[in-house]
Amino acid sequence: MWTFLSILAIGALAVSFWLRKNAIWGGATIGLFIGLAIALFKGFHFYIFQRAIIIGALVGFGAEALGLLADYLKSKND
């Protein structure tokens, strides 16, 4: 499962890199800092660090998708 989620997160980061910087990169950055903080207090395990970045990127992807959906619905109602 984590392998699939990491491929999805890396794919979202790669696609968003060429389009524009957006919530996906912000989520990954926040995940990086949260993962680093957790890893420092719990003992540094790379899987904690990796999973926090993956979750952050996917949350950013969800935020970006909701923003695109809102723009679509707004233009459809006008």
N, CA, C and O atoms as a GROMACS GRO file, in nm:
protein
  312
    1MET      N    1   0.082  -0.118   0.000
    1MET     CA    2   0.000   0.000   0.000
    1MET      C    3   0.087   0.126   0.000
    1MET      O    4   0.061   0.220  -0.075
    2TRP      N    5   0.190   0.128   0.084
    2TRP     CA    6   0.275   0.246   0.090
    2TRP      C    7   0.353   0.265  -0.038
    2TRP      O    8   0.387   0.378  -0.075
    3THR      N    9   0.382   0.156  -0.107
    3THR     CA   10   0.451   0.168  -0.234
    3THR      C   11   0.362   0.239  -0.336
    3THR      O   12   0.408   0.328  -0.408
    4PHE      N   13   0.235   0.199  -0.342
    4PHE     CA   14   0.140   0.264  -0.432
    4PHE      C   15   0.123   0.412  -0.397
    4PHE      O   16   0.122   0.497  -0.486
    5LEU      N   17   0.110   0.442  -0.268
    5LEU     CA   18   0.092   0.581  -0.226
    5LEU      C   19   0.217   0.664  -0.256
    5LEU      O   20   0.205   0.781  -0.293
    6SER      N   21   0.334   0.606  -0.242
    6SER     CA   22   0.456   0.681  -0.272
    6SER      C   23   0.468   0.706  -0.422
    6SER      O   24   0.513   0.814  -0.462
    7ILE      N   25   0.429   0.610  -0.506
    7ILE     CA   26   0.430   0.632  -0.651
    7ILE      C   27   0.331   0.741  -0.688
    7ILE      O   28   0.361   0.826  -0.772
    8LEU      N   29   0.214   0.740  -0.626
    8LEU     CA   30   0.114   0.844  -0.652
    8LEU      C   31   0.164   0.981  -0.609
    8LEU      O   32   0.146   1.079  -0.682
    9ALA      N   33   0.227   0.989  -0.493
    9ALA     CA   34   0.279   1.117  -0.444
    9ALA      C   35   0.392   1.169  -0.532
    9ALA      O   36   0.397   1.288  -0.563
   10ILE      N   37   0.483   1.081  -0.573
   10ILE     CA   38   0.593   1.123  -0.660
   10ILE      C   39   0.540   1.167  -0.796
   10ILE      O   40   0.589   1.264  -0.854
   11GLY      N   41   0.440   1.095  -0.847
   11GLY     CA   42   0.379   1.135  -0.974
   11GLY      C   43   0.313   1.271  -0.964
   11GLY      O   44   0.327   1.354  -1.054
   12ALA      N   45   0.240   1.296  -0.855
   12ALA     CA   46   0.175   1.426  -0.836
   12ALA      C   47   0.279   1.537  -0.823
   12ALA      O   48   0.260   1.646  -0.878
   13LEU      N   49   0.387   1.511  -0.752
   13LEU     CA   50   0.493   1.611  -0.739
   13LEU      C   51   0.560   1.639  -0.873
   13LEU      O   52   0.590   1.754  -0.904
   14ALA      N   53   0.582   1.535  -0.952
   14ALA     CA   54   0.647   1.553  -1.082
   14ALA      C   55   0.559   1.633  -1.177
   14ALA      O   56   0.607   1.724  -1.245
   15VAL      N   57   0.431   1.600  -1.182
   15VAL     CA   58   0.340   1.672  -1.272
   15VAL      C   59   0.326   1.817  -1.228
   15VAL      O   60   0.328   1.908  -1.312
   16SER      N   61   0.312   1.840  -1.099
   16SER     CA   62   0.293   1.977  -1.052
   16SER      C   63   0.421   2.060  -1.063
   16SER      O   64   0.414   2.183  -1.062
   17PHE      N   65   0.537   1.995  -1.074
   17PHE     CA   66   0.662   2.070  -1.087
   17PHE      C   67   0.663   2.149  -1.217
   17PHE      O   68   0.708   2.264  -1.219
   18TRP      N   69   0.616   2.089  -1.326
   18TRP     CA   70   0.619   2.159  -1.455
   18TRP      C   71   0.501   2.252  -1.473
   18TRP      O   72   0.508   2.345  -1.553
   19LEU      N   73   0.392   2.229  -1.402
   19LEU     CA   74   0.277   2.318  -1.417
   19LEU      C   75   0.298   2.447  -1.338
   19LEU      O   76   0.300   2.556  -1.396
   20ARG      N   77   0.312   2.436  -1.209
   20ARG     CA   78   0.337   2.550  -1.121
   20ARG      C   79   0.356   2.498  -0.980
   20ARG      O   80   0.316   2.386  -0.949
   21LYS      N   81   0.414   2.577  -0.897
   21LYS     CA   82   0.428   2.538  -0.757
   21LYS      C   83   0.290   2.557  -0.691
   21LYS      O   84   0.227   2.660  -0.709
   22ASN      N   85   0.246   2.458  -0.618
   22ASN     CA   86   0.111   2.464  -0.563
   22ASN      C   87   0.104   2.392  -0.429
   22ASN      O   88   0.206   2.371  -0.363
   23ALA      N   89  -0.016   2.354  -0.390
   23ALA     CA   90  -0.040   2.294  -0.258
   23ALA      C   91   0.029   2.159  -0.242
   23ALA      O   92   0.056   2.118  -0.129
   24ILE      N   93   0.057   2.091  -0.351
   24ILE     CA   94   0.124   1.961  -0.341
   24ILE      C   95   0.264   1.978  -0.284
   24ILE      O   96   0.305   1.902  -0.196
   25TRP      N   97   0.336   2.077  -0.333
   25TRP     CA   98   0.471   2.102  -0.281
   25TRP      C   99   0.466   2.156  -0.139
   25TRP      O  100   0.553   2.123  -0.057
   26GLY      N  101   0.367   2.236  -0.108
   26GLY     CA  102   0.352   2.285   0.028
   26GLY      C  103   0.322   2.173   0.126
   26GLY      O  104   0.377   2.169   0.236
   27GLY      N  105   0.235   2.081   0.086
   27GLY     CA  106   0.204   1.965   0.170
   27GLY      C  107   0.325   1.877   0.191
   27GLY      O  108   0.348   1.828   0.302
   28ALA      N  109   0.405   1.856   0.086
   28ALA     CA  110   0.525   1.774   0.099
   28ALA      C  111   0.627   1.841   0.192
   28ALA      O  112   0.693   1.773   0.270
   29THR      N  113   0.638   1.973   0.183
   29THR     CA  114   0.730   2.045   0.269
   29THR      C  115   0.687   2.038   0.415
   29THR      O  116   0.769   2.016   0.504
   30ILE      N  117   0.558   2.057   0.440
   30ILE     CA  118   0.508   2.045   0.577
   30ILE      C  119   0.527   1.903   0.628
   30ILE      O  120   0.564   1.882   0.744
   31GLY      N  121   0.501   1.804   0.542
   31GLY     CA  122   0.524   1.665   0.580
   31GLY      C  123   0.670   1.639   0.614
   31GLY      O  124   0.700   1.562   0.706
   32LEU      N  125   0.760   1.702   0.540
   32LEU     CA  126   0.903   1.688   0.566
   32LEU      C  127   0.937   1.737   0.705
   32LEU      O  128   1.008   1.669   0.779
   33PHE      N  129   0.888   1.856   0.742
   33PHE     CA  130   0.918   1.911   0.874
   33PHE      C  131   0.851   1.832   0.986
   33PHE      O  132   0.911   1.810   1.091
   34ILE      N  133   0.727   1.790   0.965
   34ILE     CA  134   0.659   1.710   1.066
   34ILE      C  135   0.728   1.575   1.083
   34ILE      O  136   0.748   1.528   1.195
   35GLY      N  137   0.765   1.513   0.970
   35GLY     CA  138   0.837   1.386   0.977
   35GLY      C  139   0.970   1.399   1.048
   35GLY      O  140   1.010   1.311   1.123
   36LEU      N  141   1.039   1.509   1.023
   36LEU     CA  142   1.168   1.533   1.089
   36LEU      C  143   1.148   1.550   1.240
   36LEU      O  144   1.226   1.497   1.319
   37ALA      N  145   1.045   1.624   1.279
   37ALA     CA  146   1.019   1.645   1.422
   37ALA      C  147   0.983   1.513   1.490
   37ALA      O  148   1.033   1.484   1.599
   38ILE      N  149   0.897   1.434   1.427
   38ILE     CA  150   0.858   1.305   1.486
   38ILE      C  151   0.979   1.212   1.493
   38ILE      O  152   0.999   1.144   1.594
   39ALA      N  153   1.058   1.210   1.387
   39ALA     CA  154   1.175   1.123   1.384
   39ALA      C  155   1.276   1.161   1.491
   39ALA      O  156   1.343   1.074   1.547
   40LEU      N  157   1.289   1.289   1.520
   40LEU     CA  158   1.384   1.332   1.624
   40LEU      C  159   1.339   1.289   1.763
   40LEU      O  160   1.421   1.254   1.847
   41PHE      N  161   1.207   1.291   1.787
   41PHE     CA  162   1.158   1.255   1.920
   41PHE      C  163   1.140   1.105   1.938
   41PHE      O  164   1.154   1.055   2.049
   42LYS      N  165   1.110   1.033   1.832
   42LYS     CA  166   1.085   0.890   1.842
   42LYS      C  167   1.207   0.806   1.808
   42LYS      O  168   1.200   0.683   1.815
   43GLY      N  169   1.315   0.867   1.772
   43GLY     CA  170   1.429   0.793   1.719
   43GLY      C  171   1.417   0.793   1.568
   43GLY      O  172   1.310   0.767   1.513
   44PHE      N  173   1.525   0.821   1.502
   44PHE     CA  174   1.518   0.841   1.358
   44PHE      C  175   1.498   0.709   1.284
   44PHE      O  176   1.590   0.627   1.274
   45HIS      N  177   1.379   0.691   1.235
   45HIS     CA  178   1.346   0.579   1.148
   45HIS      C  179   1.303   0.639   1.015
   45HIS      O  180   1.213   0.723   1.010
   46PHE      N  181   1.367   0.595   0.908
   46PHE     CA  182   1.341   0.655   0.778
   46PHE      C  183   1.197   0.637   0.734
   46PHE      O  184   1.143   0.724   0.665
   47TYR      N  185   1.132   0.528   0.772
   47TYR     CA  186   0.995   0.505   0.727
   47TYR      C  187   0.899   0.609   0.783
   47TYR      O  188   0.802   0.646   0.716
   48ILE      N  189   0.923   0.658   0.905
   48ILE     CA  190   0.839   0.764   0.962
   48ILE      C  191   0.854   0.892   0.879
   48ILE      O  192   0.756   0.957   0.844
   49PHE      N  193   0.976   0.925   0.849
   49PHE     CA  194   1.009   1.042   0.769
   49PHE      C  195   0.944   1.032   0.631
   49PHE      O  196   0.882   1.127   0.583
   50GLN      N  197   0.959   0.917   0.567
   50GLN     CA  198   0.905   0.894   0.434
   50GLN      C  199   0.753   0.901   0.433
   50GLN      O  200   0.694   0.965   0.346
   51ARG      N  201   0.690   0.838   0.528
   51ARG     CA  202   0.544   0.836   0.531
   51ARG      C  203   0.485   0.973   0.560
   51ARG      O  204   0.378   1.006   0.508
   52ALA      N  205   0.550   1.053   0.640
   52ALA     CA  206   0.501   1.189   0.666
   52ALA      C  207   0.506   1.273   0.540
   52ALA      O  208   0.414   1.350   0.514
   53ILE      N  209   0.611   1.260   0.460
   53ILE     CA  210   0.620   1.333   0.334
   53ILE      C  211   0.513   1.286   0.237
   53ILE      O  212   0.451   1.368   0.169
   54ILE      N  213   0.491   1.155   0.229
   54ILE     CA  214   0.390   1.101   0.138
   54ILE      C  215   0.251   1.152   0.177
   54ILE      O  216   0.174   1.195   0.091
   55ILE      N  217   0.220   1.145   0.305
   55ILE     CA  218   0.089   1.192   0.352
   55ILE      C  219   0.073   1.341   0.325
   55ILE      O  220  -0.034   1.384   0.281
   56GLY      N  221   0.176   1.420   0.350
   56GLY     CA  222   0.169   1.564   0.323
   56GLY      C  223   0.147   1.594   0.176
   56GLY      O  224   0.066   1.681   0.142
   57ALA      N  225   0.216   1.524   0.088
   57ALA     CA  226   0.198   1.546  -0.056
   57ALA      C  227   0.058   1.507  -0.100
   57ALA      O  228  -0.001   1.576  -0.183
   58LEU      N  229   0.005   1.397  -0.047
   58LEU     CA  230  -0.129   1.355  -0.085
   58LEU      C  231  -0.236   1.448  -0.030
   58LEU      O  232  -0.338   1.470  -0.095
   59VAL      N  233  -0.215   1.504   0.088
   59VAL     CA  234  -0.309   1.603   0.141
   59VAL      C  235  -0.306   1.729   0.053
   59VAL      O  236  -0.410   1.787   0.024
   60GLY      N  237  -0.187   1.769   0.011
   60GLY     CA  238  -0.176   1.882  -0.081
   60GLY      C  239  -0.242   1.854  -0.214
   60GLY      O  240  -0.304   1.943  -0.272
   61PHE      N  241  -0.229   1.730  -0.264
   61PHE     CA  242  -0.296   1.691  -0.387
   61PHE      C  243  -0.447   1.700  -0.372
   61PHE      O  244  -0.517   1.746  -0.462
   62GLY      N  245  -0.498   1.657  -0.257
   62GLY     CA  246  -0.642   1.667  -0.230
   62GLY      C  247  -0.689   1.812  -0.225
   62GLY      O  248  -0.795   1.844  -0.277
   63ALA      N  249  -0.610   1.898  -0.163
   63ALA     CA  250  -0.646   2.040  -0.157
   63ALA      C  251  -0.646   2.102  -0.296
   63ALA      O  252  -0.734   2.181  -0.329
   64GLU      N  253  -0.549   2.065  -0.377
   64GLU     CA  254  -0.542   2.117  -0.513
   64GLU      C  255  -0.659   2.066  -0.596
   64GLU      O  256  -0.716   2.141  -0.676
   65ALA      N  257  -0.695   1.940  -0.579
   65ALA     CA  258  -0.808   1.882  -0.652
   65ALA      C  259  -0.939   1.948  -0.612
   65ALA      O  260  -1.024   1.974  -0.697
   66LEU      N  261  -0.958   1.976  -0.483
   66LEU     CA  262  -1.078   2.045  -0.439
   66LEU      C  263  -1.086   2.187  -0.495
   66LEU      O  264  -1.194   2.234  -0.530
   67GLY      N  265  -0.971   2.254  -0.504
   67GLY     CA  266  -0.968   2.388  -0.564
   67GLY      C  267  -1.006   2.385  -0.711
   67GLY      O  268  -1.079   2.472  -0.759
   68LEU      N  269  -0.955   2.286  -0.784
   68LEU     CA  270  -0.991   2.272  -0.926
   68LEU      C  271  -1.139   2.239  -0.943
   68LEU      O  272  -1.204   2.290  -1.034
   69LEU      N  273  -1.192   2.154  -0.855
   69LEU     CA  274  -1.333   2.120  -0.860
   69LEU      C  275  -1.420   2.243  -0.831
   69LEU      O  276  -1.522   2.264  -0.897
   70ALA      N  277  -1.380   2.324  -0.735
   70ALA     CA  278  -1.455   2.445  -0.703
   70ALA      C  279  -1.453   2.542  -0.821
   70ALA      O  280  -1.556   2.602  -0.852
   71ASP      N  281  -1.339   2.558  -0.886
   71ASP     CA  282  -1.332   2.645  -1.004
   71ASP      C  283  -1.421   2.594  -1.116
   71ASP      O  284  -1.487   2.672  -1.184
   72TYR      N  285  -1.423   2.462  -1.136
   72TYR     CA  286  -1.506   2.403  -1.240
   72TYR      C  287  -1.654   2.425  -1.211
   72TYR      O  288  -1.730   2.465  -1.299
   73LEU      N  289  -1.695   2.399  -1.087
   73LEU     CA  290  -1.835   2.417  -1.053
   73LEU      C  291  -1.879   2.563  -1.059
   73LEU      O  292  -1.993   2.594  -1.094
   74LYS      N  293  -1.788   2.653  -1.024
   74LYS     CA  294  -1.819   2.796  -1.030
   74LYS      C  295  -1.838   2.839  -1.174
   74LYS      O  296  -1.932   2.913  -1.204
   75SER      N  297  -1.751   2.795  -1.264
   75SER     CA  298  -1.764   2.833  -1.405
   75SER      C  299  -1.885   2.768  -1.470
   75SER      O  300  -1.943   2.823  -1.564
   76LYS      N  301  -1.924   2.652  -1.421
   76LYS     CA  302  -2.041   2.582  -1.476
   76LYS      C  303  -2.171   2.653  -1.437
   76LYS      O  304  -2.267   2.652  -1.514
   77ASN      N  305  -2.174   2.713  -1.318
   77ASN     CA  306  -2.295   2.782  -1.271
   77ASN      C  307  -2.309   2.921  -1.331
   77ASN      O  308  -2.419   2.976  -1.329
   78ASP      N  309  -2.204   2.979  -1.382
   78ASP     CA  310  -2.212   3.114  -1.439
   78ASP      C  311  -2.268   3.117  -1.576
   78ASP      O  312  -2.280   3.224  -1.636
   0.00000   0.00000   0.00000
